[in-house]
Amino acid sequence: MKVLVIQQRMGLGDAVLFLPYILAISKKFNSPISLLASKNSKADQLFSEEEKIDEIIFLDRKKDKSGTHDGIRGFFNLANKLKEKNFDRVFIFNSSLRYFLLAKVAGIKTISQYPLFRTKDNIVNSAKIFTENEINSVVLSEPNLEIKNSKNGFNKEFKHICLGISASGPTKRWGIENYISLCEELMKTTKCQFYIAGGKNDLNLINILKKSKVGKNCVSFEDLSIKETLPIIKNCDLYIGNDTGWAHISCSLGVKSLTLFMDSPVMAYGKYSTRMKVIEPEGEDNSTTHDTLGKDKISFQKVLSSALELLV
């Protein structure tokens, strides 16, 4: 049986969160999965060593509608591409009529999808309920990302900490000065090596950190591909940072993750993994959403004490 999974969300974190459900579908049908995903998900790099995902088909849609899969013409371009692959079944992890029609035009006989036109959902709960109903089996929400080569030359005298300074927007980003102060405090009690999880769009923040007093103890991911960062993260003792893709990657690699939720839904993104400890703004209790705007209400002392506790 040839099975297609459609998961079109754009984020790195989203790709990781759906992994348990993709693998559960593969196990149910005893077949590797083809995955239709957004280019921004970096699914090809994240899942390059996952044997149960044998093909990534990238969805080419752009904000300016210039992608090869945008518009009516793009719809049929993609439908024809999928039709050539002769899929027997598709699982669609969204409520879009467009993807339902896409599967129909592509000639896929068995279509499983979220209820059409649903506007709001808890990303993890919806995926879990949908998958369990479809395969008639319980699926654990904890993602486990496979990488085969994870050897490193890390000095065991140090604590190795991944710093997630990046975020999808300024309201989801704890101030870089806070991270510098946090590193200084951690280094008072133990030897630390920090790995700055950020890319080209974060260069201004990366440079501030590298030029600070703790800069000599920092290594940046700015010139590395996502795939190249995975063995580094896997060997870290702790992730500390914003609710961003790096936090979810860390969890999927078995790393304890201290994740700061300032302006995103903690109940959707912060409760699926036993490896994740969350910190919310003062006054919030499992209640942050996309409009909490609480980056200035994150307790520095709470972050510091939680980090020291997790590093023991």
N, C-alpha and C positions, 0 to 999 in steps of 0.2 A: 504494500500500500504506500502511495506517495502522499505525504501530508505536508500542508503548508500552514504556517502560523503567521498571522498579520498582527504586528505590534508596532504602530506607527509613531508612538510618542518619541520626542526628540532627544531626551536627556540620557546621559551616561547612567545616572542612577535608575532611571526607568528601565533601561535595558537589563540591569542587574536584578531589579525587583521581579521581573517577569521570568527570570531564569528557572526557578523551581517548577513553574507551571509548564514551560516549554519542555523541560526534561520529563515531567510526569506524562505528558502527552506522548512523547517518544517511547517511553517505557510501556505505556498502555498498548500501543500499536506495533511495538517491536520494530520500530522503523526510525531511521535518522530523520531529522526535521529540516525542511527548508524554511527560512525565516525572511519575511518581508519587513524591512525596518528602515527607519530614517538614517540618512548618512551621518547626521549629527550624533547618533547613538553610539558610533564607533563600534558597532556590534562585531565587525570583522576582526578588530583587534582584541576586544574583550573575549570573544568566543573562538579564537583561532585554534585553541587546543581542546575544545569541547567536541568529543567524538560523536555525540548525539545530535549535533548541529552540523550538517554537512554542506550547507549552502546558505549564503547571505545574498538576498536580492535587495538592492538598495532602492528605496523610494526617492525619486528625484523631483521634489516639489519645493518651490522657492517662494519667498514672501512677495517678490515682484511678478509671480505667476509665469516665470520664464523657464521653469523646469520641464524636462521631457515628459513628465507625468502630470503636468498641470493642464487644466481645461479639458474640453471634450476630446481634442486630439490626443492629449496625454493620457486620458482615461483609456482610450482604445489602444494606444501604444502599450500600456501596461497589461491590459486584458489579453492582448495578443501574445505578449511575452509569457504570461502565465499559462495561456492555453497550450503553447508549444511544449510545456513541461508535463502536461497530462496529469495534474494532481487529482487524486481521488477524493480528498477531504480537506477542508480548510477550517481553522479555528480563528475567529476574528475577535481580538481583544479591544473592541470599541463598539459604539452604538450607531455608527455612520451608515446611512443608506447607500452612500457612494461605494463602500467596500462590499456591501451585500450585492449590489448590482455588478460590481467588478467580478466577484466570484461567479455570478450567474453567466455573465458574458464569456468568462474564461472557461466555461463548461465544467465547473467543479460540481459534482453531483451532490455531495453531502456538505452542507454549510452549517456550522455552529457559530453563533454570535451572541454578544450581549443583546438585551432587549433594545430594539431600534428607538432612536430619538431620546434616549436617557441623557440628561444634561449634566448631572453631578454624580460623582461616585467616590468611594474610598478606594484608591488604586489597588491596594493589596487585597482588601476584603472582596472587591468585585472579581478580581482575577481568581482568587481562591474559591469562591462560591461557584463561579462559572466553570472552572476546570473540574472541581470535584463532582459537580452535577453531570458533566459530560463524560467523565471516565469512571464514575461511581467508585471513587476511592479518595481517602483523605490525603491531602498534600500539605506538607510542612512549608511554611513561608520562608524559612531560613535559606538564603541562597548560598551555594558553595561553588565558587568559580575555580575551574581546573587550570592549573599551570604546571607543567612538568618540570621545568628547570628553575628551581627556586634556591639554588645554592648561592651563597654570598660570602664575602670576606669581612662581614661586620665584626667590629671589635666588641667582644662580650663585656668589656669593662664599662661600656656606655649603654644608656637607654636610647633606643632609636625611635624617634617620634615623627610621624607624618603630620604636617601642619596644613590643614585645608583652608587656606586664606581666600581661595577663589569663591565665587558665587555667581548666580545668574543675574544679579542686580544689586545695587548698593544697599537696599533695605534688608538684604539677606546676609550682609557681610559685617562681621564684628570688626571694629577698627584695628588697623595694622599695629597701632601703638600698643593695643592690648596684648597682641601676640608677642610683641617684643618684650613687654614687661613680664608676661607669663614665662617666656623662655628664660629670662634673667632669674626669676624666682626658682624655677625648676633646677637651674644649674647651681643654685646655692646648696642643694641637697644631694645631687647626684650628677655624674658626668652624662651629658646629653649630646646626641647628634640629631639635628633637625633636617627634615626633608620637605621642601616647600612645594606643596601640590598646587601648581598653577601653570598657566600657559602663556602664550604671547600676549593675550589680552590683559594679563595681570602683571606685566613687566614693571609698571610703576610701583606696585606694592612689593614685588619681589626685590627690586633694587633698594627700596627703603629698608627692608629686612636685612639684606646682604650688607648694607653699609652701617648697620647698627652694631652695638657692642657684641651681639650674639652672632654676627654675620660669619665669623670664622668657623662657627659650628654648624653652618647651614649649607645644604646642597639643594639646588633648584631643579625642578622638572621641566623648566622652560624649553629646553632643546630636545626633550625626549618624547617619543611617541607614547601613546597610552600603553601599548603592549610592553614597551621597555620599562615602564614604571611598575608593572605588576609584581615582578620578583622582589623589587625593592620594598614595596608596600607590604608584601606578604611577610617579610622578615622584620618589620617594625614591631615594637612593643605596644604601641598605642597610636591611634589617630585622634587628633584634637582639631576641631574646625567647624566651619559652617555646614549647614545642611546643603550639601552639594554632592555631585557624583562621586567625588573622592571618598566621602564618608561611606557610601553604599558599596563602593568597590572594596574598601577596607574590610567592612563586615563580611563580604562574600569571600574574602581571602583568609578569614579566621582571625582578624585583628580586632581587638577591643576598640570601640569607637566612642569618643566623647563628642557628641554632636550638638551644636548650638542652633536652636530653633528660634528665629526672631521674627520671621515674616512668611512662614510656610506651615502647612497643616501637620502638626506633630502626630496626630492620630493616624494619618495616612502614611507618613514617611518615617516615623520614629519608633514604631511599636512592633515591627515585624520580626526583629532579630534580638536574640538574647545577648548578642555581643554589643548592642548599642545602648549607651547610657545617654539620656537627653538632658539638656539644660534649657529652660525657657526663661523669658524675662520675668523679673519679680512681679508677683501678682497673677501670673498665669499658672494654670495647673491642667496639663493635657488639653490646652485650649487655644494654642496659637493657630492662626489661619493666614491666608494670603494678605490680610490687611491689618495684622497686629502691630507692625512698625515698632518693634521692641528692641532694636539693636543697642540702644543706650540704656536699657534696663537689665542687661545681662550682668549678673553679679561676678565681678572678677574673683573675689574670694571663693565663691562657689566653684568656679571653673578650676582654680588652683587646687583647692582641697580635693576635688573629684579626680583631677589628673594625678595627684600624688597618691591617692588611694588606689587608682587603677594601675599605677606603675609598680606597686609592691609585688 
